[in-house]
Amino acid sequence: MKRIFLTGFMGAGKTTVGAELSKKLNLPAVDTDHLIEESAGKPIKEIFKEEGEAAFRLLETKTLKEVPLENIIVTTGGGLVISPENRRYMLETGAVVYLECHIDTLYERLLNDTDRPLIQEKTKEDIHEIYKSRMPFYEECMIKVDTSNKTLSEITEEIAERLK
């Protein structure tokens, strides 16, 4: 089996779904953000503060291309899809699953999150603008799963069925 990439906006549940899907499909799961933090030796918010977003985006692309080629679930950072190179690479080397989630739900999940540098001190409208700007990139996926009002089990079951 090729790689399975889980994409979606920050707060969509990619890491949580990836862990559950890992159990269901008996495949390891890796998170690109966690790999970047391990490699850099510091949290993402420090990378943003010290080196800037452009440097972080380069680390995302480098990390994406270092993930094993087969039999793995890769949960991606919400902005990884901004890069055309990253989107093309994922589509060419695996199955890309977009976890769609309503902006109001995302906002509630992100409201008190202090670890995501792009949303610090942002209004709901600001976050919605980021969301809308990324939507066309998420829509390039192979499989779109609406996670609204679904349990974790229902989401992973749907993904597993649609990957067959």
Secondary structure, 3 states (H helix, E strand, C coil): CEEEEEECCCCCCHHHHHHHHHHHHCCCEEEHHHHHHHHHCCCHHHHHHHHCHHHHHHHHHHHHHHCCCECCEEECCCCHHHCHHHHHHHHHHEEEEEEECCHHHHHHHHCCCCCCHHHCCCCHHHHHHHHHHHHHHHCCCCEEEECCCCCHHHHHHHHHHHHC
